[in-house]
Amino acid sequence: MEELLVSMAKGLVDEPDQVTVTTDPVNDEGIVVYHLHVAQDDMGRVIGKQGRIAKAIRTVMRATANRKDMKIQVDID
């Protein structure tokens, strides 16, 4: 899952070496939280106009998680 998130983010940004993902352990509700970190200058590219790109990233990640019977949340920091 982390590899998918990193590969999507690296395709969007100008500084792909700054893309990192940290993962929190499963919480009480069974949700795994992924924190996507990008360079400050690339934040707008990852979020997109009115959050459309961020929403698309979360949708793809949720669809992948559903296939694996997981619950996830993606936070962009």
HTML snippet that shows the backbone in 3Dmol.js (N, CA, C, O; Angstrom):
<script src="https://3Dmol.org/build/3Dmol-min.js"></script>
<div id="view" style="width:600px;height:400px;position:relative"></div>
<script>
const pdb = `
ATOM      1  N   MET A   1       0.823  -1.190   0.000  1.00  0.00           N
ATOM      2  CA  MET A   1       0.000   0.000   0.000  1.00  0.00           C
ATOM      3  C   MET A   1       0.873   1.263   0.000  1.00  0.00           C
ATOM      4  O   MET A   1       0.598   2.227  -0.714  1.00  0.00           O
ATOM      5  N   GLU A   2       1.923   1.231   0.813  1.00  0.00           N
ATOM      6  CA  GLU A   2       2.808   2.393   0.859  1.00  0.00           C
ATOM      7  C   GLU A   2       3.452   2.645  -0.494  1.00  0.00           C
ATOM      8  O   GLU A   2       3.596   3.792  -0.916  1.00  0.00           O
ATOM      9  N   GLU A   3       3.841   1.567  -1.176  1.00  0.00           N
ATOM     10  CA  GLU A   3       4.503   1.711  -2.469  1.00  0.00           C
ATOM     11  C   GLU A   3       3.577   2.371  -3.485  1.00  0.00           C
ATOM     12  O   GLU A   3       4.021   3.194  -4.287  1.00  0.00           O
ATOM     13  N   LEU A   4       2.300   2.017  -3.456  1.00  0.00           N
ATOM     14  CA  LEU A   4       1.324   2.617  -4.367  1.00  0.00           C
ATOM     15  C   LEU A   4       1.197   4.115  -4.099  1.00  0.00           C
ATOM     16  O   LEU A   4       1.187   4.916  -5.033  1.00  0.00           O
ATOM     17  N   LEU A   5       1.102   4.487  -2.846  1.00  0.00           N
ATOM     18  CA  LEU A   5       0.968   5.890  -2.482  1.00  0.00           C
ATOM     19  C   LEU A   5       2.209   6.683  -2.878  1.00  0.00           C
ATOM     20  O   LEU A   5       2.099   7.794  -3.397  1.00  0.00           O
ATOM     21  N   VAL A   6       3.380   6.120  -2.637  1.00  0.00           N
ATOM     22  CA  VAL A   6       4.627   6.795  -2.997  1.00  0.00           C
ATOM     23  C   VAL A   6       4.736   6.953  -4.509  1.00  0.00           C
ATOM     24  O   VAL A   6       5.122   8.018  -4.992  1.00  0.00           O
ATOM     25  N   SER A   7       4.405   5.918  -5.252  1.00  0.00           N
ATOM     26  CA  SER A   7       4.530   5.999  -6.710  1.00  0.00           C
ATOM     27  C   SER A   7       3.556   7.017  -7.301  1.00  0.00           C
ATOM     28  O   SER A   7       3.909   7.732  -8.240  1.00  0.00           O
ATOM     29  N   MET A   8       2.345   7.093  -6.768  1.00  0.00           N
ATOM     30  CA  MET A   8       1.395   8.104  -7.254  1.00  0.00           C
ATOM     31  C   MET A   8       1.905   9.510  -6.956  1.00  0.00           C
ATOM     32  O   MET A   8       1.843  10.392  -7.812  1.00  0.00           O
ATOM     33  N   ALA A   9       2.405   9.715  -5.751  1.00  0.00           N
ATOM     34  CA  ALA A   9       2.868  11.046  -5.349  1.00  0.00           C
ATOM     35  C   ALA A   9       4.109  11.463  -6.131  1.00  0.00           C
ATOM     36  O   ALA A   9       4.226  12.620  -6.535  1.00  0.00           O
ATOM     37  N   LYS A  10       5.034  10.532  -6.347  1.00  0.00           N
ATOM     38  CA  LYS A  10       6.263  10.862  -7.075  1.00  0.00           C
ATOM     39  C   LYS A  10       5.970  11.275  -8.509  1.00  0.00           C
ATOM     40  O   LYS A  10       6.715  12.069  -9.084  1.00  0.00           O
ATOM     41  N   GLY A  11       4.909  10.755  -9.093  1.00  0.00           N
ATOM     42  CA  GLY A  11       4.532  11.133 -10.448  1.00  0.00           C
ATOM     43  C   GLY A  11       3.961  12.540 -10.539  1.00  0.00           C
ATOM     44  O   GLY A  11       3.877  13.105 -11.630  1.00  0.00           O
ATOM     45  N   LEU A  12       3.573  13.105  -9.417  1.00  0.00           N
ATOM     46  CA  LEU A  12       2.933  14.421  -9.413  1.00  0.00           C
ATOM     47  C   LEU A  12       3.878  15.568  -9.070  1.00  0.00           C
ATOM     48  O   LEU A  12       3.635  16.708  -9.467  1.00  0.00           O
ATOM     49  N   VAL A  13       4.946  15.283  -8.341  1.00  0.00           N
ATOM     50  CA  VAL A  13       5.756  16.354  -7.755  1.00  0.00           C
ATOM     51  C   VAL A  13       7.007  16.664  -8.571  1.00  0.00           C
ATOM     52  O   VAL A  13       7.423  15.884  -9.428  1.00  0.00           O
ATOM     53  N   ASP A  14       7.603  17.842  -8.275  1.00  0.00           N
ATOM     54  CA  ASP A  14       8.863  18.248  -8.899  1.00  0.00           C
ATOM     55  C   ASP A  14      10.066  17.671  -8.162  1.00  0.00           C
ATOM     56  O   ASP A  14      11.126  17.476  -8.756  1.00  0.00           O
ATOM     57  N   GLU A  15       9.906  17.399  -6.881  1.00  0.00           N
ATOM     58  CA  GLU A  15      10.997  16.867  -6.073  1.00  0.00           C
ATOM     59  C   GLU A  15      10.619  15.482  -5.527  1.00  0.00           C
ATOM     60  O   GLU A  15      10.236  15.360  -4.364  1.00  0.00           O
ATOM     61  N   PRO A  16      10.725  14.439  -6.362  1.00  0.00           N
ATOM     62  CA  PRO A  16      10.286  13.109  -5.930  1.00  0.00           C
ATOM     63  C   PRO A  16      11.124  12.508  -4.805  1.00  0.00           C
ATOM     64  O   PRO A  16      10.658  11.611  -4.103  1.00  0.00           O
ATOM     65  N   ASP A  17      12.350  12.989  -4.624  1.00  0.00           N
ATOM     66  CA  ASP A  17      13.171  12.458  -3.539  1.00  0.00           C
ATOM     67  C   ASP A  17      12.694  12.921  -2.165  1.00  0.00           C
ATOM     68  O   ASP A  17      13.124  12.373  -1.150  1.00  0.00           O
ATOM     69  N   GLN A  18      11.825  13.906  -2.116  1.00  0.00           N
ATOM     70  CA  GLN A  18      11.288  14.423  -0.851  1.00  0.00           C
ATOM     71  C   GLN A  18       9.995  13.718  -0.422  1.00  0.00           C
ATOM     72  O   GLN A  18       9.469  13.999   0.655  1.00  0.00           O
ATOM     73  N   VAL A  19       9.484  12.815  -1.247  1.00  0.00           N
ATOM     74  CA  VAL A  19       8.232  12.124  -0.941  1.00  0.00           C
ATOM     75  C   VAL A  19       8.506  10.998   0.058  1.00  0.00           C
ATOM     76  O   VAL A  19       9.338  10.125  -0.193  1.00  0.00           O
ATOM     77  N   THR A  20       7.806  11.026   1.182  1.00  0.00           N
ATOM     78  CA  THR A  20       7.896   9.958   2.174  1.00  0.00           C
ATOM     79  C   THR A  20       6.502   9.629   2.685  1.00  0.00           C
ATOM     80  O   THR A  20       5.595  10.461   2.661  1.00  0.00           O
ATOM     81  N   VAL A  21       6.360   8.396   3.146  1.00  0.00           N
ATOM     82  CA  VAL A  21       5.093   7.960   3.728  1.00  0.00           C
ATOM     83  C   VAL A  21       5.394   7.308   5.070  1.00  0.00           C
ATOM     84  O   VAL A  21       6.262   6.442   5.170  1.00  0.00           O
ATOM     85  N   THR A  22       4.677   7.728   6.090  1.00  0.00           N
ATOM     86  CA  THR A  22       4.764   7.071   7.392  1.00  0.00           C
ATOM     87  C   THR A  22       3.412   6.437   7.678  1.00  0.00           C
ATOM     88  O   THR A  22       2.371   6.926   7.240  1.00  0.00           O
ATOM     89  N   THR A  23       3.451   5.350   8.414  1.00  0.00           N
ATOM     90  CA  THR A  23       2.235   4.594   8.688  1.00  0.00           C
ATOM     91  C   THR A  23       2.030   4.474  10.184  1.00  0.00           C
ATOM     92  O   THR A  23       2.950   4.109  10.916  1.00  0.00           O
ATOM     93  N   ASP A  24       0.837   4.776  10.635  1.00  0.00           N
ATOM     94  CA  ASP A  24       0.482   4.561  12.030  1.00  0.00           C
ATOM     95  C   ASP A  24      -0.018   3.127  12.181  1.00  0.00           C
ATOM     96  O   ASP A  24      -0.565   2.561  11.234  1.00  0.00           O
ATOM     97  N   PRO A  25       0.161   2.542  13.346  1.00  0.00           N
ATOM     98  CA  PRO A  25      -0.397   1.201  13.558  1.00  0.00           C
ATOM     99  C   PRO A  25      -1.923   1.249  13.532  1.00  0.00           C
ATOM    100  O   PRO A  25      -2.523   2.319  13.629  1.00  0.00           O
ATOM    101  N   VAL A  26      -2.529   0.102  13.403  1.00  0.00           N
ATOM    102  CA  VAL A  26      -3.990   0.013  13.345  1.00  0.00           C
ATOM    103  C   VAL A  26      -4.576   0.568  14.633  1.00  0.00           C
ATOM    104  O   VAL A  26      -4.164   0.186  15.728  1.00  0.00           O
ATOM    105  N   ASN A  27      -5.548   1.482  14.494  1.00  0.00           N
ATOM    106  CA  ASN A  27      -6.158   2.078  15.686  1.00  0.00           C
ATOM    107  C   ASN A  27      -7.312   1.218  16.194  1.00  0.00           C
ATOM    108  O   ASN A  27      -7.534   0.117  15.692  1.00  0.00           O
ATOM    109  N   ASP A  28      -8.042   1.714  17.182  1.00  0.00           N
ATOM    110  CA  ASP A  28      -9.129   0.952  17.810  1.00  0.00           C
ATOM    111  C   ASP A  28     -10.256   0.619  16.837  1.00  0.00           C
ATOM    112  O   ASP A  28     -10.947  -0.385  17.004  1.00  0.00           O
ATOM    113  N   GLU A  29     -10.443   1.463  15.817  1.00  0.00           N
ATOM    114  CA  GLU A  29     -11.512   1.249  14.842  1.00  0.00           C
ATOM    115  C   GLU A  29     -11.068   0.363  13.681  1.00  0.00           C
ATOM    116  O   GLU A  29     -11.856   0.089  12.776  1.00  0.00           O
ATOM    117  N   GLY A  30      -9.815  -0.085  13.700  1.00  0.00           N
ATOM    118  CA  GLY A  30      -9.306  -0.949  12.641  1.00  0.00           C
ATOM    119  C   GLY A  30      -8.828  -0.188  11.418  1.00  0.00           C
ATOM    120  O   GLY A  30      -8.740  -0.761  10.332  1.00  0.00           O
ATOM    121  N   ILE A  31      -8.518   1.091  11.574  1.00  0.00           N
ATOM    122  CA  ILE A  31      -8.106   1.933  10.452  1.00  0.00           C
ATOM    123  C   ILE A  31      -6.601   2.162  10.513  1.00  0.00           C
ATOM    124  O   ILE A  31      -6.052   2.485  11.566  1.00  0.00           O
ATOM    125  N   VAL A  32      -5.937   1.989   9.359  1.00  0.00           N
ATOM    126  CA  VAL A  32      -4.514   2.288   9.242  1.00  0.00           C
ATOM    127  C   VAL A  32      -4.400   3.677   8.616  1.00  0.00           C
ATOM    128  O   VAL A  32      -5.010   3.945   7.580  1.00  0.00           O
ATOM    129  N   VAL A  33      -3.623   4.556   9.240  1.00  0.00           N
ATOM    130  CA  VAL A  33      -3.474   5.925   8.751  1.00  0.00           C
ATOM    131  C   VAL A  33      -2.113   6.057   8.066  1.00  0.00           C
ATOM    132  O   VAL A  33      -1.074   5.773   8.661  1.00  0.00           O
ATOM    133  N   TYR A  34      -2.141   6.494   6.805  1.00  0.00           N
ATOM    134  CA  TYR A  34      -0.932   6.761   6.037  1.00  0.00           C
ATOM    135  C   TYR A  34      -0.737   8.272   5.972  1.00  0.00           C
ATOM    136  O   TYR A  34      -1.657   9.005   5.608  1.00  0.00           O
ATOM    137  N   HIS A  35       0.464   8.740   6.328  1.00  0.00           N
ATOM    138  CA  HIS A  35       0.793  10.157   6.275  1.00  0.00           C
ATOM    139  C   HIS A  35       1.727  10.381   5.094  1.00  0.00           C
ATOM    140  O   HIS A  35       2.846   9.867   5.081  1.00  0.00           O
ATOM    141  N   LEU A  36       1.277  11.141   4.109  1.00  0.00           N
ATOM    142  CA  LEU A  36       2.071  11.460   2.929  1.00  0.00           C
ATOM    143  C   LEU A  36       2.759  12.798   3.159  1.00  0.00           C
ATOM    144  O   LEU A  36       2.102  13.808   3.412  1.00  0.00           O
ATOM    145  N   HIS A  37       4.090  12.801   3.068  1.00  0.00           N
ATOM    146  CA  HIS A  37       4.875  14.014   3.252  1.00  0.00           C
ATOM    147  C   HIS A  37       5.536  14.367   1.926  1.00  0.00           C
ATOM    148  O   HIS A  37       6.199  13.529   1.315  1.00  0.00           O
ATOM    149  N   VAL A  38       5.354  15.617   1.477  1.00  0.00           N
ATOM    150  CA  VAL A  38       5.991  16.109   0.257  1.00  0.00           C
ATOM    151  C   VAL A  38       6.645  17.455   0.565  1.00  0.00           C
ATOM    152  O   VAL A  38       6.396  18.047   1.615  1.00  0.00           O
ATOM    153  N   ALA A  39       7.477  17.933  -0.351  1.00  0.00           N
ATOM    154  CA  ALA A  39       8.103  19.239  -0.186  1.00  0.00           C
ATOM    155  C   ALA A  39       7.023  20.322  -0.143  1.00  0.00           C
ATOM    156  O   ALA A  39       5.962  20.178  -0.750  1.00  0.00           O
ATOM    157  N   GLN A  40       7.302  21.383   0.566  1.00  0.00           N
ATOM    158  CA  GLN A  40       6.322  22.464   0.711  1.00  0.00           C
ATOM    159  C   GLN A  40       5.887  23.032  -0.639  1.00  0.00           C
ATOM    160  O   GLN A  40       4.715  23.357  -0.826  1.00  0.00           O
ATOM    161  N   ASP A  41       6.813  23.151  -1.570  1.00  0.00           N
ATOM    162  CA  ASP A  41       6.487  23.698  -2.888  1.00  0.00           C
ATOM    163  C   ASP A  41       5.596  22.759  -3.704  1.00  0.00           C
ATOM    164  O   ASP A  41       4.927  23.203  -4.637  1.00  0.00           O
ATOM    165  N   ASP A  42       5.582  21.485  -3.367  1.00  0.00           N
ATOM    166  CA  ASP A  42       4.798  20.505  -4.115  1.00  0.00           C
ATOM    167  C   ASP A  42       3.422  20.244  -3.508  1.00  0.00           C
ATOM    168  O   ASP A  42       2.647  19.459  -4.053  1.00  0.00           O
ATOM    169  N   MET A  43       3.114  20.888  -2.396  1.00  0.00           N
ATOM    170  CA  MET A  43       1.829  20.656  -1.739  1.00  0.00           C
ATOM    171  C   MET A  43       0.652  20.939  -2.661  1.00  0.00           C
ATOM    172  O   MET A  43      -0.307  20.169  -2.704  1.00  0.00           O
ATOM    173  N   GLY A  44       0.723  22.033  -3.390  1.00  0.00           N
ATOM    174  CA  GLY A  44      -0.364  22.404  -4.292  1.00  0.00           C
ATOM    175  C   GLY A  44      -0.574  21.387  -5.394  1.00  0.00           C
ATOM    176  O   GLY A  44      -1.707  21.150  -5.811  1.00  0.00           O
ATOM    177  N   ARG A  45       0.498  20.785  -5.868  1.00  0.00           N
ATOM    178  CA  ARG A  45       0.385  19.775  -6.920  1.00  0.00           C
ATOM    179  C   ARG A  45      -0.301  18.513  -6.405  1.00  0.00           C
ATOM    180  O   ARG A  45      -1.073  17.885  -7.129  1.00  0.00           O
ATOM    181  N   VAL A  46      -0.023  18.144  -5.167  1.00  0.00           N
ATOM    182  CA  VAL A  46      -0.603  16.925  -4.603  1.00  0.00           C
ATOM    183  C   VAL A  46      -2.053  17.151  -4.197  1.00  0.00           C
ATOM    184  O   VAL A  46      -2.874  16.241  -4.306  1.00  0.00           O
ATOM    185  N   ILE A  47      -2.372  18.345  -3.735  1.00  0.00           N
ATOM    186  CA  ILE A  47      -3.746  18.628  -3.312  1.00  0.00           C
ATOM    187  C   ILE A  47      -4.622  18.943  -4.517  1.00  0.00           C
ATOM    188  O   ILE A  47      -5.751  18.457  -4.596  1.00  0.00           O
ATOM    189  N   GLY A  48      -4.131  19.741  -5.452  1.00  0.00           N
ATOM    190  CA  GLY A  48      -4.899  20.068  -6.651  1.00  0.00           C
ATOM    191  C   GLY A  48      -5.939  21.140  -6.392  1.00  0.00           C
ATOM    192  O   GLY A  48      -6.169  21.551  -5.256  1.00  0.00           O
ATOM    193  N   LYS A  49      -6.561  21.581  -7.478  1.00  0.00           N
ATOM    194  CA  LYS A  49      -7.601  22.607  -7.366  1.00  0.00           C
ATOM    195  C   LYS A  49      -8.794  22.026  -6.635  1.00  0.00           C
ATOM    196  O   LYS A  49      -9.333  20.986  -7.015  1.00  0.00           O
ATOM    197  N   GLN A  50      -9.196  22.716  -5.582  1.00  0.00           N
ATOM    198  CA  GLN A  50     -10.322  22.327  -4.742  1.00  0.00           C
ATOM    199  C   GLN A  50     -10.170  20.911  -4.196  1.00  0.00           C
ATOM    200  O   GLN A  50     -11.166  20.257  -3.887  1.00  0.00           O
ATOM    201  N   GLY A  51      -8.925  20.430  -4.072  1.00  0.00           N
ATOM    202  CA  GLY A  51      -8.667  19.125  -3.480  1.00  0.00           C
ATOM    203  C   GLY A  51      -8.984  17.946  -4.362  1.00  0.00           C
ATOM    204  O   GLY A  51      -9.114  16.825  -3.869  1.00  0.00           O
ATOM    205  N   ARG A  52      -9.112  18.169  -5.655  1.00  0.00           N
ATOM    206  CA  ARG A  52      -9.513  17.079  -6.553  1.00  0.00           C
ATOM    207  C   ARG A  52      -8.471  15.975  -6.643  1.00  0.00           C
ATOM    208  O   ARG A  52      -8.825  14.796  -6.653  1.00  0.00           O
ATOM    209  N   ILE A  53      -7.194  16.334  -6.709  1.00  0.00           N
ATOM    210  CA  ILE A  53      -6.152  15.312  -6.819  1.00  0.00           C
ATOM    211  C   ILE A  53      -6.047  14.540  -5.511  1.00  0.00           C
ATOM    212  O   ILE A  53      -5.912  13.316  -5.523  1.00  0.00           O
ATOM    213  N   ALA A  54      -6.108  15.242  -4.387  1.00  0.00           N
ATOM    214  CA  ALA A  54      -6.063  14.573  -3.087  1.00  0.00           C
ATOM    215  C   ALA A  54      -7.234  13.601  -2.951  1.00  0.00           C
ATOM    216  O   ALA A  54      -7.065  12.492  -2.444  1.00  0.00           O
ATOM    217  N   LYS A  55      -8.399  14.008  -3.394  1.00  0.00           N
ATOM    218  CA  LYS A  55      -9.572  13.142  -3.336  1.00  0.00           C
ATOM    219  C   LYS A  55      -9.386  11.918  -4.220  1.00  0.00           C
ATOM    220  O   LYS A  55      -9.777  10.815  -3.839  1.00  0.00           O
ATOM    221  N   ALA A  56      -8.791  12.101  -5.402  1.00  0.00           N
ATOM    222  CA  ALA A  56      -8.548  10.980  -6.304  1.00  0.00           C
ATOM    223  C   ALA A  56      -7.537  10.002  -5.698  1.00  0.00           C
ATOM    224  O   ALA A  56      -7.706   8.787  -5.804  1.00  0.00           O
ATOM    225  N   ILE A  57      -6.492  10.528  -5.067  1.00  0.00           N
ATOM    226  CA  ILE A  57      -5.500   9.669  -4.414  1.00  0.00           C
ATOM    227  C   ILE A  57      -6.171   8.849  -3.323  1.00  0.00           C
ATOM    228  O   ILE A  57      -5.945   7.643  -3.218  1.00  0.00           O
ATOM    229  N   ARG A  58      -6.990   9.498  -2.516  1.00  0.00           N
ATOM    230  CA  ARG A  58      -7.680   8.785  -1.430  1.00  0.00           C
ATOM    231  C   ARG A  58      -8.641   7.735  -1.976  1.00  0.00           C
ATOM    232  O   ARG A  58      -8.780   6.662  -1.389  1.00  0.00           O
ATOM    233  N   THR A  59      -9.303   8.029  -3.090  1.00  0.00           N
ATOM    234  CA  THR A  59     -10.233   7.078  -3.690  1.00  0.00           C
ATOM    235  C   THR A  59      -9.503   5.834  -4.179  1.00  0.00           C
ATOM    236  O   THR A  59      -9.956   4.714  -3.941  1.00  0.00           O
ATOM    237  N   VAL A  60      -8.385   6.021  -4.855  1.00  0.00           N
ATOM    238  CA  VAL A  60      -7.601   4.880  -5.349  1.00  0.00           C
ATOM    239  C   VAL A  60      -7.090   4.043  -4.176  1.00  0.00           C
ATOM    240  O   VAL A  60      -7.141   2.813  -4.210  1.00  0.00           O
ATOM    241  N   MET A  61      -6.605   4.713  -3.156  1.00  0.00           N
ATOM    242  CA  MET A  61      -6.087   3.990  -1.993  1.00  0.00           C
ATOM    243  C   MET A  61      -7.200   3.224  -1.276  1.00  0.00           C
ATOM    244  O   MET A  61      -6.995   2.087  -0.850  1.00  0.00           O
ATOM    245  N   ARG A  62      -8.366   3.835  -1.141  1.00  0.00           N
ATOM    246  CA  ARG A  62      -9.491   3.156  -0.497  1.00  0.00           C
ATOM    247  C   ARG A  62      -9.949   1.950  -1.299  1.00  0.00           C
ATOM    248  O   ARG A  62     -10.281   0.911  -0.729  1.00  0.00           O
ATOM    249  N   ALA A  63      -9.970   2.086  -2.630  1.00  0.00           N
ATOM    250  CA  ALA A  63     -10.377   0.961  -3.487  1.00  0.00           C
ATOM    251  C   ALA A  63      -9.401  -0.198  -3.356  1.00  0.00           C
ATOM    252  O   ALA A  63      -9.809  -1.358  -3.310  1.00  0.00           O
ATOM    253  N   THR A  64      -8.126   0.114  -3.298  1.00  0.00           N
ATOM    254  CA  THR A  64      -7.111  -0.925  -3.120  1.00  0.00           C
ATOM    255  C   THR A  64      -7.248  -1.579  -1.749  1.00  0.00           C
ATOM    256  O   THR A  64      -7.118  -2.797  -1.623  1.00  0.00           O
ATOM    257  N   ALA A  65      -7.508  -0.782  -0.736  1.00  0.00           N
ATOM    258  CA  ALA A  65      -7.667  -1.319   0.619  1.00  0.00           C
ATOM    259  C   ALA A  65      -8.896  -2.211   0.712  1.00  0.00           C
ATOM    260  O   ALA A  65      -8.870  -3.230   1.403  1.00  0.00           O
ATOM    261  N   ASN A  66      -9.967  -1.842   0.028  1.00  0.00           N
ATOM    262  CA  ASN A  66     -11.178  -2.661   0.055  1.00  0.00           C
ATOM    263  C   ASN A  66     -10.932  -4.048  -0.514  1.00  0.00           C
ATOM    264  O   ASN A  66     -11.503  -5.028  -0.037  1.00  0.00           O
ATOM    265  N   ARG A  67     -10.091  -4.133  -1.525  1.00  0.00           N
ATOM    266  CA  ARG A  67      -9.760  -5.442  -2.101  1.00  0.00           C
ATOM    267  C   ARG A  67      -9.005  -6.313  -1.115  1.00  0.00           C
ATOM    268  O   ARG A  67      -9.057  -7.541  -1.194  1.00  0.00           O
ATOM    269  N   LYS A  68      -8.300  -5.675  -0.181  1.00  0.00           N
ATOM    270  CA  LYS A  68      -7.513  -6.404   0.811  1.00  0.00           C
ATOM    271  C   LYS A  68      -8.217  -6.456   2.167  1.00  0.00           C
ATOM    272  O   LYS A  68      -7.603  -6.818   3.171  1.00  0.00           O
ATOM    273  N   ASP A  69      -9.490  -6.099   2.198  1.00  0.00           N
ATOM    274  CA  ASP A  69     -10.288  -6.067   3.426  1.00  0.00           C
ATOM    275  C   ASP A  69      -9.633  -5.237   4.521  1.00  0.00           C
ATOM    276  O   ASP A  69      -9.544  -5.657   5.675  1.00  0.00           O
ATOM    277  N   MET A  70      -9.178  -4.054   4.135  1.00  0.00           N
ATOM    278  CA  MET A  70      -8.556  -3.125   5.073  1.00  0.00           C
ATOM    279  C   MET A  70      -9.348  -1.828   5.102  1.00  0.00           C
ATOM    280  O   MET A  70     -10.085  -1.517   4.167  1.00  0.00           O
ATOM    281  N   LYS A  71      -9.188  -1.080   6.177  1.00  0.00           N
ATOM    282  CA  LYS A  71      -9.725   0.277   6.265  1.00  0.00           C
ATOM    283  C   LYS A  71      -8.533   1.202   6.396  1.00  0.00           C
ATOM    284  O   LYS A  71      -7.668   0.997   7.248  1.00  0.00           O
ATOM    285  N   ILE A  72      -8.488   2.229   5.544  1.00  0.00           N
ATOM    286  CA  ILE A  72      -7.358   3.143   5.585  1.00  0.00           C
ATOM    287  C   ILE A  72      -7.822   4.589   5.554  1.00  0.00           C
ATOM    288  O   ILE A  72      -8.972   4.898   5.242  1.00  0.00           O
ATOM    289  N   GLN A  73      -6.887   5.456   5.889  1.00  0.00           N
ATOM    290  CA  GLN A  73      -7.087   6.898   5.801  1.00  0.00           C
ATOM    291  C   GLN A  73      -5.777   7.490   5.318  1.00  0.00           C
ATOM    292  O   GLN A  73      -4.711   7.087   5.782  1.00  0.00           O
ATOM    293  N   VAL A  74      -5.837   8.439   4.394  1.00  0.00           N
ATOM    294  CA  VAL A  74      -4.638   9.072   3.870  1.00  0.00           C
ATOM    295  C   VAL A  74      -4.643  10.536   4.296  1.00  0.00           C
ATOM    296  O   VAL A  74      -5.565  11.284   3.973  1.00  0.00           O
ATOM    297  N   ASP A  75      -3.611  10.931   5.018  1.00  0.00           N
ATOM    298  CA  ASP A  75      -3.430  12.327   5.427  1.00  0.00           C
ATOM    299  C   ASP A  75      -2.259  12.900   4.658  1.00  0.00           C
ATOM    300  O   ASP A  75      -1.209  12.265   4.561  1.00  0.00           O
ATOM    301  N   ILE A  76      -2.426  14.087   4.113  1.00  0.00           N
ATOM    302  CA  ILE A  76      -1.356  14.751   3.372  1.00  0.00           C
ATOM    303  C   ILE A  76      -0.786  15.840   4.263  1.00  0.00           C
ATOM    304  O   ILE A  76      -1.476  16.797   4.613  1.00  0.00           O
ATOM    305  N   ASP A  77       0.479  15.686   4.626  1.00  0.00           N
ATOM    306  CA  ASP A  77       1.143  16.640   5.519  1.00  0.00           C
ATOM    307  C   ASP A  77       2.134  17.477   4.764  1.00  0.00           C
ATOM    308  O   ASP A  77       2.790  18.338   5.351  1.00  0.00           O
TER     309      ASP A  77
END
`;
const viewer = $3Dmol.createViewer("view");
viewer.addModel(pdb, "pdb");
viewer.setStyle({}, {cartoon: {color: "spectrum"}});
viewer.zoomTo();
viewer.render();
</script>
